[in-house]
Amino acid sequence: MPPYAKFAVILLSIALLVVILYFAQHILIPVLLSLIFAILLRPVVSFLNRKLRFPNVIAVLVAVTVSVLIILALVFFISWQISGIANDWVKIQHNLALHFGKIQMWLQQKLHMSYGTQQQYIDKVTGENIAGNSELMGNTLNSFTDTMVNVMLIPIYTFLMLLYRNLFVRFLTKIVSADNEYILADVLGEVKVVIQSYVVGILIETGIVAVLTTGGLMLLGVQYAVLLGVITGILNLIPYIGILIAAVITVLATLINTTDFSIILGVLGLSILVQFIDNNLLVPRIIGNKVRINALVSMLGVVIGGSIAGVAGMFLAIPLIAILKVVCDRIESLAPLGYLMGDDISKIYTWGKINLPDFSQGSNNEPWPVQVRKPASDKSPEVDKKA
């Protein structure tokens, strides 16, 4: 099969996979999340088996139960923090009214939009929202029900995947030939290392971002600093987009709790500083080369994952791309796709034996004219550079 035909088959396979994920997301997303958690908890189960001599079932049950309790404790802490907002509801309403009045005054002065015209637009939008409230409530209830079902299924799936992990490995060995078992073992080992390293690294990064944001907001005197810091850390689990959403939420939360514009500027500066530290210090040192995927593929993956399955799809995008890259790197026919997803940046590419010149050396930002002479019988092609 020609190389371009193989590449076309690969692209069609990926497109088919995306379509399957889109239409079966309610089934596949909990399974994929459970797979990530199972890979992450595998060392814990091994420790309980080997060091503490726990039976396999008990070790798996303890590992899953402890992880669920940690997540529930985090949810309880966030809920407790949010409940404190109700005590300041009168103050929040007052600040919102002040900000709304300033916006109305700006529209009247700059755009010459009278208060009556503004009120007409508000009544129109409010009326449309009231008309669609019943449908919105129905959709929200259905979505909430589906989410709760999926949340309850994830620990069950994780438990079963850890319990039957050897069964899955034997299944994979039965569908590959004996000559390719070493490739399968290499792929499984590399996937385990990549996923565990990435998830642990991003959890550490999330904790540091939460602490930095909380400390900065406390210094600025922002209310609910702990809650906003934790939310920023959690949203940072979503690559690229999460930190921006967290910055917007932090600014909005500050707006409804204060009328001092200097604090808003301080919050913006803090968000930029934390993002700079995260991108230039935390990510290279903590996550580093654990997932060698270029930024373009990562961003496309996050956008596609979000369009398919929302926040869960964004979180799963990088681990799934990492698994796909490991598989492609180990299979010869898929190696070009694995290279395309990598982060190898070369300034000059050598076409066979012909070295292309560095065009940046031309005068007046013009490239060097290139002449390629036909080689002699035993000599390599030569490239002349003429000014």
N, C-alpha and C positions, 0 to 999 in steps of 0.2 A: 504494500500500500504506500503511495507517495506521501511525503511528509505533510503536505498541505491537506490531504485527505484525513490523515490521523488528527491533525489539529482541528479540522471541521467536526470530526466525531467527538473530540473532547469538548468542544464548545457546545455541541448539541446535548451532550450528557450533562454538562453543568446547567444548561438552560432547563433541561428536564427535571433536574434535581431542585432547582429554584421553584419551578411550577408545582412540584410535589409538596415542597415545604409550604408554599402559599395555601394550597387547598387542604392540606392535612396538618396545618399548624397547630390546631387544638389537640391533636394527638401527638405530634412529633416534638413540639416545644417542651412539654414536661419530660418526655423521654430524654431529649438532648440535655436539658438542665440536670436531670438525674444522672446522666452519664458523666457530666463534669464533676458533680458532687461525689460520685462513686470513685472516680480517679483521684480526687483530692483526699478522700477519706481512706484510700487503700493503705497508705503507710500506717495510719492509726490502727486499722484492723490487724495489720501484720505485727505491730508492736504488742497488741493485746494477745495475739496468738502465741508469739514466740517468747516474749519476755515475761508476761503474766500468766501464761498457760491457760488462757480462756478458750473454751470451745468456740468453733467458728461462728455458730449461730449467736452465741452470747456476745462475742467480740463485735460482730456486725451490728447487733441490736444496741450495744452500748455506744458505739461510734455514731450511729444515726441519731440516737436519742440525745446525746450530748450536743450534737450540732443543731438539732431542732430547738433545744432549750436555749442555746446561745442566740439563735435568731429570734425566738420569742422574747427573750430579755431585751434585745435591741428594739423590737416592735413596742414592747411595753414602755421602754424609756422614751421613745419618740411620742407615744400617745400621752404619756404623763406630761411631757413638755408642752404638747399642743393644748392640753386641757388648761394650762395656765393662761393661754391667750384669751379664754372666755372671761377671765377676771378683769381684763383690760379692754373689754369690748366697747365700753362707752368712750374711752380715750381713742380707740382706733376709729370709731365712727366720727368723732370730732376732727381728727387729723385728715380723714378721707374727705370730709366736707370742706376743710380748708384747701386741700389740694385741688378738689373739684372746682371750687370758686376761683382759684388762680387760673386754672385752665380756661374756664369760661371768660374771664377777664382778658386773657391773652387772645382768645379767638375773637372777642369783640373789638379789641384794639388793633390787632394786626391784620385780621381777615375781614373786619367790619361785618361780622356775623352777630346779629342781635340776639339777645337772650331768648326772645320768643322763637326765633328760627332754631336755635339750639334745642329748645325744649320740644319743638315739633319732631326733630330727628330722634331725640331721646324717647318720646312717646311712641314713635313708629317702631323703633328697635325693640322697645319693651313689649309692645303689643305683639310683634312677631314672635318674640321669645315665649310669651305667655301662651300663644296659640300652639306652639310646638312643645310645651312642657310635658304633656301626657306622653307623647311619643318618646321624648328624651328620657323621661323617668323609666319607661318600659325598657328602652335600650340599656340604660345604666344598670337596671336591676338584672337583666340577662347577662350583661358583661360581668357584673359583680359575682353572680352565681357561678359562671364559667371559671372565673379567676379563683374562687374559693375551692372549687372542685379540683382544679389543676394544682393548687397549692397543697391540698391534702394528698394528691397522688404522688407528688415529687418524693417525699420521704419513703413512701411505699416502694416506688420504683427503685430508689437508691438502695434500699435494703435488699431487694431481690437481685439487683445487679451485683452487689457485693457478695451475696450468698452464692450466686451461680456463676461467678466470674470464671472459674475453671471450665465450666460447661461451655461458655462462649468461646474461650480460647481453643478448646478441642474442636468446636464447630468450625472455626476458621481454619484450623489445620486440616480438616477433612475436605475443604473446598479448594485447597491449593495443592499443587503437586509436591511430592517429597523434595524435589530439587529446589523449590522456592520457599521451603519452610524457614530457611535462614533469613530470607528477606522479610517474611511475615514477623519473625521474632524481632528483627531489627526495627521494623515499623512500629510494632506494639510497644517496644521498649522506649523508642524515641517519642512516641505520642504521650506515653505516661510521664516522661521527664518534662516534656515541653508544657503540658497542661498543668502539672503540679507546680512547676517553677513559675509559670505565668500567673496562675491564680493566687499562689502564696505571695508573690511579689506585688501583685496589684492590691491585695488586702493590706499589706504593710504600707504601700503607698497611700491607700485610702485612709488609714489611721493617721498617718503623718499630716496629710492634707486637712483632715478634720481638726487635728490639734492646732495646726497653724492658723486656720480660719477662725476657730473659736477664740484663740488667744488674741488675734488681731481685732476681732469684733469686741471683745471685752475691753481692750485698751481704748477703742473708739467710743465706748459707752453705749453700744447697740443692745437693745433688749433682745431676749431670746437668742443670745450669742451661741449658747451650747447647742440649741436645736438647729440653728442655721449652719453651724459648723458640722454637725453630724449629717445633715441633709447634703451639704456640699461634698463631704467624703463619700457618701453613698452614691450620689450622682456621678462622682468621678469614676465609678466602675464602668460607666459608659464612655468609651474612648472618644476623645476630641469634642463631642457634642455635650457630654454631661457637665463639664466644668463651666461651659457657657450658660447652660440652663441654670446651674446653681448660682452663677453671678447675677442673672436676671431676678431669680427668686429672692436673693439676699437684698438686692436694691429695692425691690417692691416691698419686702417686709420692713425694710428700714423706712421707706416712705410713709407707711401707714402708722409708724410709731414715733415719728419725729417730723417737725417742720423745719429743722435746721439743715440748710442745703450743704453746709460744709461737711456734715457727717456723711451725706450721700457721696460727696467727692472722695472722702476718706475710704468709704466702702468700695468704691470703684477702684481706687488705687490699691487697696488690699487685694481685691480679686485679681488684678493684673499681676501684682507681686507674687501671690501664691501660684498663679498659673505659670509664671516665669520660673519659679523655683521647681515646680513640678516637672515642667518640660525639659529643663536644662540640668537639673541636679538629681531629682528623685527617679525619673524614668530611666535615664542612662545608667545610674548606679544600682538601682534595685531590680529593675526588670532587665535592662541592658540588652544582651544578645539572646535572651531566652526565646524570643519570638522574632525571628529575622524576616519580617514582612515589611515591604516598603510602604510609605505613607499613603501613596495613591491607592493601592489595593486595600489598605486598611480602611481608608475613608469610604471608598466605594462599598466595601463590605458592611460597614456600619450603616450607611444610608439604605442599602438594599435590605439588610436585616431589619431596620426600623420600619421600612415600608411593608415588609412581610408580616412581622410579628411584634411591632412596637418596641417597647423597652427591652423585653426579653430577647428579641431578635438582635438588638444593638449589643447587648451583653454577650450573646453567643457568637457574634460575627467573628471576632478575632480568634477565639479558640477553634472554631470550625475551619477557618482559613488556615490556621496553623496545622491542624490535622491534615487538611487537604495538601498542604505543601510538603509535609513529611511523606505522605503517600506518593506524591508526584516525584519527589527527589529519589525515591527508591525504585521506581519503575521506569525503565529506559524510555519507553514510548511517551511517558508523561513528563520526562525531565525538562523539556523546554518550558512547560507551563509552571513547573516548580521554580525554575530560574526567573521567570517573569514576575513571580510573586515575591522574589527575594529583594534584598536591599543592596545589591552590588552596583556601585556607581563608578563607572570608568570614564575617564576624560577622553581617551582615544581608543577606538576599537580597530583591531587589525583584521582586515579582510583577507583571510588566507595568508599569503606571503607579501601582500601589498600593504605597506604602512601609510595610512592616510595622514596628511600633515595636520599640525595644530593650527587651525584657522585663526586663532586668537592672536597670532604673531604678525598678521598682515598690517600694513600701514594704513592709517585713516580708517581703521575698522573694516578693511576689505580683505577677503581671503587671499591666500597665496594662489596664483595660478598653478595648476598641477598638470604635469605631463607624465604619462605612464609609458615607458619604453618596453617594447617586447623583449623578453629575456632571451639570452642565448640558449643553446641546447641544454647546458648543464648549470645555468645560473638562474638565480631568483630574479623576479621582476624588480626594477629599480624605480624609485620615485624622485623626480627632480623638483626642487623648489626654486622658483625664479622670482626675484623681486620685481 
